Structure formats: structure tokens, C-alpha cells
Amino acid sequence: EKSYKLDPWASAVKLEYDKLFRYFGIKPFQELLPRVSQVFGEPLHLMNRGVIFGHRDYETILDAYKSGERIALVTGFMPSGKFHFGHKMVADQIIYYQKLGFEVFIVIADAEAYAVRKLDRKKVIEIGLYEYVANLIALGLEKNKHTHIYFQTNYEKPYYRLIQMFSRKITMAEMEAIYGDLEPGKVVAALTQAADILHPQLEYFGGFKYVLVPVGADQDPHIRFTRDIADRFENELGLRRPASTYHRFQTGLDGNKMSSSRPDYTIFLTDPVDVAVRKLKRALTGGRATVEEQRRLGGIPEKCTIYEFYVYHLLRDDRELVRIYNECKQGSLLCGPDKQYAAELLAKFLEEHQKRLEKARDRVLEYVEPPEF
Ligand code: SF4
């Protein structure tokens, strides 16, 4: 009853990412869905809708979970701007795995923000705490002994020891192949990222566990780099390669990139409801030029940022999503009323979220210790 397949969406994703499968050895996630249901129970909506489209070694995670072994979910945020719905998509994954009992390691990449992005320290720390950590709490991230949030500049000693040790077994040529032009800040940032991903396996952090890293496809070079490092330190430190999943990024409301630096086309979770609704109502749809044409030809949900919002965030019920997809295709649903519906769902979500956020802001220091300077 639950297995509504959203083929249209999945096939659109497939086309776009074919190259990754063919050239980089990333495997389609879809093939694993039956096993995901078996092992984890209900898959996250992002999984069966093709948003999470690829993986490396995810089988090892399923096997480990099935046999009761420990698994760490590692992910990071660059505290450079406000928390938007692209970040929420990652948060949804973190919380899904936390509920399954994974240990959770969340990195606030403040060292990289300072050294590579050249951002102001004070601002970065502030944003890390009151945008990222606060929103994660409001979205449902729980505080427990298996959840660790840390700033890269303010963590435990063995983590820094890893960064120093890693520097011995990689070459500049290898790094240049990934990062292009190098400067010291980037070298340190890359080694730091590898430590972010691998440190949960150290004895100091509770001993060996499998590691899963959910990333955007553009982050795969970091994953490959980290997998190489793990191989080179397998004997010395007992490190093993991380597994990874790859997600597709939600586009901005004009169909281009969603980003904090494009606030007109990006909805932040702190946007006042009327501002958010206004942005949504101006969004690019897959509608036709005239009502008559849309009734005759139907809309194109695959090209619609409103539909995308349903897929990623606004509709958790697959039946409801399929209904909208079909009605749009058939031309019985028009963009005006549909935008209105999406706007109501968005407003409802934001109102509730922002109430939780207010309380969450008072609790950030229970979750993470900020650096002194
Ligand atoms: Fe998008 Fe809805 Fe218009 Fe279809 S009817 S194109 S899903 S806004």
C-alpha cells in the first residue's frame, strides 16, 4: 500500500546524474530501496523520491545495522549564511538516522569558514550557534550521549592529532587534482574534513564504528580523498572507508541555485511567514503560458519549483504527491490555486517551526561549546 513509485521524478534525476554513475563509480540508490525498507523500516521520503539518488558502500551500512553494529552519521555545515530549506533537507536526513539509533557527529566548519572563505570569526560562531544549531534543534535533533556537535576550532585533542598525522601520507599532486590551486588554508581545510569524517572510529571517540556521510554530488571529491586516507591509515589506526550517499539539491525559486547569497529565490527558515509566502508565490512553475493551454496540455511538474518544494518538504504523504503530479499533468490543476495550497502548507510549517526555534535558541549551549575567539 505504501509503495507509490514516483517514476517521473526519479527518471528526471537519473538523466542528470548518469555521468556520476558511469564515470565515478557512484551507484544508484534506488536499487537499495527494498533492502532499506527491510532493514530500517520506512525509508525517508527523500530516498524513495529520488532526491537521495546515489551511494558508495551503503550496503555495508545496511549490513552493519542489521547485525547490530555501531554506525556514525557524520555531516557538516558551513556557517556562512542563514539556514534555508536546502539545509533542512540535510537536517531531515540527520534526524532520520538519529531516530534509527545512529551516533551523530555534526561539524560546524568554522575553521574552513575563516581560513578559506575569509569570513569574520565572531559572525561565523554566531551563525553556527543561532542559525545552524538552533534550527537543527527546532527540527527535532535530540540531545543524547550519542550526539556530538562541535566547532572545528574547539574539539578534542585526538581529532587534531589525526589532522597532523594525515598530512604525512598525501601528496600535493593528489590534493591539486581535487582542489585546483592550493593555499595553506585549503590544505588544512581538506585534512580537517578528512578528520571530521574519520575521527569517530578512534578509540578515544568510542572505538570503531561504520561511518556514513550524506553529501551533495559536488562533494564527492572530498569523499574519495577521505577514502584514500582511510586506506592508508587502516593498519596504523584501524580506519576504514566511510560510506556515502548523494543528494540532489533543491533549486532556487527561479530555477537556478538555491543559496543564502540569493535571498529572493531562497526561503530561510527564519523568514517571516508573509515574506516566505511572497517569495513562494513568485516562484517559477512548470505551468503553461495561458490557462487554456494548461487545461489542454497539462503542466510540467518536473520543471516546477513548487512541485519540487512538495517533493522535498511540504508533502510527506506520497499519495497526496502523486495526486498533485497527476492532476498537474492532466491539466485539471492550475498554478494559481496550487501555489495557494503550497503557500498554506509552507505558512503552517514555518509558524510551528518558528515557535520551536524561539525555545531552541535558549538551548544551543546545551548542545555545543563555542570557541572563545
Ligand atoms: Fe507546478 Fe502546481 Fe503549476 Fe503543476 S499546477 S506546474 S505542480 S504550480
Boltz pocket constraint, residues with backbone or C-beta under 6 A from the ligand:
constraints:
  - pocket:
      binder: B
      contacts: [[A, 285], [A, 286], [A, 287], [A, 299], [A, 300], [A, 301], [A, 304], [A, 305], [A, 306], [A, 307], [A, 324], [A, 328], [A, 329], [A, 333], [A, 334], [A, 335], [A, 336], [A, 338], [A, 339]]
      max_distance: 6.0
